[in-house]
């Protein structure tokens, strides 16, 4: 009788050990799959961030180029306007600024 009980205990212990090994293997597989999915998600998001960054840089360059063109155009127009000023008006402007610059 004792041998029969001992055999059953050993058999149950083997089944428990087998179940533990199966659960351990399933856990390891789940962990690997989860890790792989997370790495793929990170790669996908990184690509999206790079694409967004490149788009933002391109837009910033276009905006900077447009602003530079506007500034150059305004300066050019101002230079044309100043070229057409009469010498007497220019002398008055220069004298006004010289008075502010000179001491006393």
FENPELIN-V983363 format. One record per backbone hydrogen bond with DSSP energy under -1.0 kcal/mol. CO is the residue of the C=O (numbers start at 1). NH is the residue of the N-H. If there is no record, write none. Layout:
co=CO nh=NH
co=CO nh=NH
This chain:
co=1 nh=5
co=2 nh=6
co=3 nh=7
co=4 nh=8
co=5 nh=9
co=6 nh=10
co=7 nh=11
co=8 nh=12
co=9 nh=13
co=10 nh=14
co=11 nh=15
co=12 nh=16
co=13 nh=17
co=14 nh=18
co=15 nh=19
co=16 nh=20
co=17 nh=21
co=18 nh=22
co=19 nh=23
co=20 nh=24
co=21 nh=25
co=22 nh=26
co=23 nh=27
co=24 nh=28
co=25 nh=29
co=26 nh=30
co=27 nh=31
co=28 nh=32
co=29 nh=33
co=30 nh=34
co=31 nh=35
co=32 nh=36
co=33 nh=37
co=34 nh=38
co=35 nh=39
co=36 nh=40
co=37 nh=41
co=38 nh=42
co=39 nh=43
co=40 nh=44
co=41 nh=45
co=42 nh=46
co=43 nh=47
co=44 nh=48
co=45 nh=49
co=46 nh=50
co=47 nh=51
co=48 nh=52
co=49 nh=53
co=50 nh=54
co=51 nh=55
co=52 nh=56
co=53 nh=57
co=54 nh=58
co=55 nh=59
co=56 nh=60
co=57 nh=61
co=58 nh=62
co=59 nh=63
co=60 nh=64
co=61 nh=65
co=62 nh=66
co=63 nh=67
co=64 nh=68
co=65 nh=69
co=66 nh=70
co=67 nh=71
co=68 nh=72
co=69 nh=73
co=70 nh=74
co=71 nh=75
co=72 nh=76
co=73 nh=77
co=74 nh=78
co=75 nh=79
co=76 nh=80
co=77 nh=81
co=78 nh=82
co=79 nh=83
co=80 nh=84
co=82 nh=85
co=86 nh=90
co=87 nh=91
co=88 nh=92
co=89 nh=93
co=90 nh=94
co=91 nh=95
co=92 nh=96
co=93 nh=97
co=94 nh=98
co=95 nh=99
co=96 nh=100
co=97 nh=101
co=98 nh=102
